[in-house]
Structure formats: C-alpha cells, structure tokens
Amino acid sequence: MEQKKLLCMIQQVGFYLVDLSLYLDTHPDCKDALERLNYLSVKLKALRKEYVSNYGPLTNFGLEPAECWDQWVSEPWPWEREAN
C-alpha cells in the first residue's frame, strides 16, 4: 500500500479507537462497541506492522526496534508533506 494512504489509515483507525474508548467509558456494557474496539485494535496493529516493515519506524521508541538511530531521523517525519 502507498505510504501516505497507509499512514492515513493508521491515523483514522487510531482516532476511531480513541473515540470508542471514550464511548465505552460512559457505556461500559455495550458489547458492540467492545467488539469493534477489539477488531480495530488488531487492525491497527497490522497496519502499523505493515508501515514499519515497508517504510521504517513510526515512533522513536517503544513499538518497533530500529536498525540504528539514523533510521528514525534520516527520513521525513510521518506528518511531513511534500509541500513543506
């Protein structure tokens, strides 16, 4: 998948997960929301794994190991656009 499209999907699914988490704070017995949260959590993990394997780390710590520190800083940051 194209890098920009993949990053956009990661952001969208992440936002949806935050929204579902907030909803579940006030509706803890909603099984549909919990099922959706679990489904999207697995999807987000797969999307992040695909991104990291194709384009490098999304963060500078914690989720995936980097080959070297330069790998993180030598590429454009995930939010940088071609116009900048």
KOLGULUM-246504 format. One record per residue: residue in three letters; x, y, z of N, C-alpha, C in turn. Coordinates in steps of 0.05 Angstrom, whole numbers. Layout:
residues N
+---------+--------+--------+--------+--------+--------+--------+--------+--------+--------+
: residuo :   n.c1 :   n.c2 :   n.c3 :  ca.c1 :  ca.c2 :  ca.c3 :   c.c1 :   c.c2 :   c.c3 :
+---------+--------+--------+--------+--------+--------+--------+--------+--------+--------+
:     ALA :      X :      Y :      Z :      X :      Y :      Z :      X :      Y :      Z :
...
+---------+--------+--------+--------+--------+--------+--------+--------+--------+--------+
This chain:
residues 84
+---------+--------+--------+--------+--------+--------+--------+--------+--------+--------+
: residuo :   n.c1 :   n.c2 :   n.c3 :  ca.c1 :  ca.c2 :  ca.c3 :   c.c1 :   c.c2 :   c.c3 :
+---------+--------+--------+--------+--------+--------+--------+--------+--------+--------+
:     MET :     17 :    -24 :      0 :      0 :      0 :      0 :     18 :     25 :      0 :
:     GLU :      9 :     45 :    -13 :     23 :     71 :    -15 :     27 :     82 :     14 :
:     GLN :     51 :     94 :     18 :     58 :    104 :     45 :     38 :    124 :     56 :
:     LYS :     30 :    144 :     40 :     11 :    164 :     50 :    -16 :    152 :     57 :
:     LYS :    -25 :    134 :     40 :    -51 :    121 :     45 :    -50 :    104 :     70 :
:     LEU :    -28 :     90 :     74 :    -25 :     73 :     97 :    -24 :     90 :    123 :
:     LEU :     -9 :    112 :    122 :     -7 :    129 :    145 :    -34 :    142 :    152 :
:     CYS :    -49 :    149 :    131 :    -76 :    160 :    135 :    -94 :    139 :    149 :
:     MET :    -93 :    114 :    140 :   -109 :     93 :    152 :   -101 :     89 :    181 :
:     ILE :    -75 :     90 :    187 :    -66 :     87 :    215 :    -78 :    109 :    232 :
:     GLN :    -78 :    134 :    222 :    -89 :    156 :    237 :   -119 :    153 :    240 :
:     GLN :   -133 :    145 :    220 :   -162 :    142 :    222 :   -170 :    120 :    242 :
:     VAL :   -157 :     98 :    240 :   -164 :     76 :    258 :   -156 :     83 :    287 :
:     GLY :   -134 :     97 :    290 :   -126 :    106 :    317 :   -146 :    125 :    328 :
:     PHE :   -156 :    144 :    312 :   -176 :    163 :    321 :   -202 :    149 :    329 :
:     TYR :   -210 :    130 :    313 :   -234 :    114 :    318 :   -231 :     99 :    345 :
:     LEU :   -207 :     88 :    350 :   -203 :     74 :    375 :   -205 :     93 :    399 :
:     VAL :   -194 :    117 :    397 :   -197 :    136 :    418 :   -226 :    143 :    423 :
:     ASP :   -241 :    147 :    402 :   -269 :    153 :    404 :   -285 :    130 :    417 :
:     LEU :   -279 :    106 :    408 :   -292 :     82 :    420 :   -285 :     80 :    450 :
:     SER :   -261 :     85 :    457 :   -252 :     84 :    485 :   -268 :    104 :    502 :
:     LEU :   -272 :    128 :    492 :   -287 :    148 :    506 :   -316 :    139 :    508 :
:     TYR :   -327 :    128 :    487 :   -355 :    118 :    487 :   -358 :     96 :    508 :
:     LEU :   -339 :     78 :    509 :   -340 :     56 :    528 :   -337 :     65 :    557 :
:     ASP :   -324 :     88 :    561 :   -323 :    100 :    588 :   -351 :    106 :    599 :
:     THR :   -369 :    114 :    582 :   -396 :    121 :    590 :   -416 :     99 :    584 :
:     HIS :   -409 :     79 :    568 :   -426 :     57 :    561 :   -411 :     30 :    564 :
:     PRO :   -402 :     23 :    588 :   -384 :      0 :    591 :   -397 :    -27 :    584 :
:     ASP :   -423 :    -28 :    583 :   -437 :    -54 :    577 :   -444 :    -57 :    548 :
:     CYS :   -435 :    -39 :    531 :   -441 :    -40 :    502 :   -423 :    -61 :    489 :
:     LYS :   -434 :    -84 :    484 :   -418 :   -106 :    472 :   -410 :   -100 :    443 :
:     ASP :   -427 :    -86 :    428 :   -420 :    -79 :    401 :   -395 :    -61 :    400 :
:     ALA :   -395 :    -41 :    417 :   -372 :    -23 :    417 :   -347 :    -37 :    426 :
:     LEU :   -349 :    -55 :    445 :   -325 :    -70 :    454 :   -315 :    -89 :    432 :
:     GLU :   -333 :   -102 :    418 :   -325 :   -119 :    395 :   -311 :   -102 :    374 :
:     ARG :   -322 :    -79 :    368 :   -310 :    -61 :    348 :   -282 :    -52 :    357 :
:     LEU :   -280 :    -45 :    382 :   -254 :    -36 :    394 :   -233 :    -58 :    391 :
:     ASN :   -241 :    -83 :    397 :   -222 :   -105 :    395 :   -214 :   -111 :    366 :
:     TYR :   -234 :   -109 :    348 :   -228 :   -113 :    319 :   -209 :    -92 :    309 :
:     LEU :   -214 :    -67 :    316 :   -198 :    -45 :    306 :   -170 :    -45 :    319 :
:     SER :   -168 :    -55 :    343 :   -142 :    -57 :    356 :   -124 :    -76 :    341 :
:     VAL :   -135 :    -98 :    332 :   -120 :   -118 :    316 :   -113 :   -105 :    289 :
:     LYS :   -132 :    -91 :    277 :   -127 :    -78 :    251 :   -105 :    -57 :    253 :
:     LEU :   -106 :    -41 :    274 :    -85 :    -20 :    277 :    -58 :    -33 :    281 :
:     LYS :    -56 :    -54 :    296 :    -30 :    -68 :    300 :    -20 :    -78 :    273 :
:     ALA :    -37 :    -89 :    256 :    -29 :    -99 :    230 :    -20 :    -76 :    211 :
:     LEU :    -35 :    -54 :    212 :    -28 :    -31 :    196 :     -1 :    -19 :    204 :
:     ARG :      4 :    -17 :    230 :     30 :     -7 :    240 :     53 :    -26 :    232 :
:     LYS :     48 :    -52 :    234 :     68 :    -71 :    226 :     75 :    -69 :    197 :
:     GLU :     55 :    -66 :    180 :     59 :    -62 :    151 :     75 :    -37 :    146 :
:     TYR :     68 :    -15 :    160 :     82 :     10 :    155 :    111 :      8 :    163 :
:     VAL :    116 :     -3 :    186 :    144 :     -6 :    196 :    160 :    -24 :    178 :
:     SER :    149 :    -45 :    168 :    164 :    -63 :    151 :    170 :    -51 :    124 :
:     ASN :    153 :    -33 :    115 :    157 :    -21 :     88 :    171 :      6 :     89 :
:     TYR :    167 :     22 :    110 :    176 :     50 :    110 :    192 :     58 :    134 :
:     GLY :    195 :     41 :    154 :    211 :     48 :    177 :    193 :     55 :    201 :
:     PRO :    206 :     61 :    224 :    191 :     65 :    248 :    172 :     89 :    248 :
:     LEU :    150 :     87 :    262 :    131 :    109 :    265 :    138 :    126 :    289 :
:     THR :    151 :    115 :    309 :    159 :    129 :    333 :    189 :    124 :    338 :
:     ASN :    200 :    140 :    355 :    229 :    137 :    361 :    234 :    117 :    384 :
:     PHE :    213 :    106 :    396 :    216 :     87 :    418 :    191 :     70 :    421 :
:     GLY :    195 :     47 :    433 :    173 :     32 :    444 :    159 :     11 :    427 :
:     LEU :    151 :     18 :    403 :    134 :     -1 :    388 :    151 :    -21 :    371 :
:     GLU :    170 :    -11 :    357 :    186 :    -28 :    340 :    216 :    -21 :    342 :
:     PRO :    234 :    -40 :    342 :    262 :    -33 :    342 :    271 :    -21 :    316 :
:     ALA :    290 :     -3 :    317 :    302 :      9 :    294 :    330 :     -4 :    289 :
:     GLU :    338 :     -4 :    264 :    365 :    -14 :    258 :    386 :      4 :    270 :
:     CYS :    382 :     30 :    269 :    400 :     49 :    281 :    385 :     75 :    286 :
:     TRP :    397 :     92 :    302 :    383 :    117 :    308 :    379 :    134 :    283 :
:     ASP :    397 :    134 :    264 :    394 :    150 :    240 :    370 :    141 :    223 :
:     GLN :    361 :    117 :    227 :    338 :    108 :    212 :    313 :    125 :    219 :
:     TRP :    312 :    133 :    244 :    289 :    150 :    253 :    291 :    178 :    242 :
:     VAL :    315 :    190 :    243 :    318 :    218 :    237 :    326 :    223 :    208 :
:     SER :    333 :    203 :    193 :    342 :    208 :    165 :    320 :    210 :    145 :
:     GLU :    297 :    200 :    151 :    274 :    200 :    134 :    255 :    223 :    141 :
:     PRO :    238 :    232 :    124 :    218 :    252 :    132 :    201 :    242 :    154 :
:     TRP :    193 :    259 :    172 :    175 :    252 :    194 :    148 :    243 :    183 :
:     PRO :    134 :    226 :    197 :    108 :    216 :    186 :     89 :    238 :    179 :
:     TRP :     89 :    260 :    192 :     69 :    281 :    187 :     79 :    302 :    166 :
:     GLU :    104 :    299 :    158 :    114 :    318 :    138 :    102 :    313 :    111 :
:     ARG :     96 :    334 :     96 :     84 :    331 :     70 :    104 :    341 :     49 :
:     GLU :    100 :    332 :     25 :    118 :    340 :      3 :    120 :    370 :      0 :
:     ALA :     98 :    384 :      6 :     97 :    413 :      2 :    115 :    429 :     21 :
:     ASN :    122 :    416 :     44 :    138 :    430 :     64 :    168 :    431 :     56 :
+---------+--------+--------+--------+--------+--------+--------+--------+--------+--------+
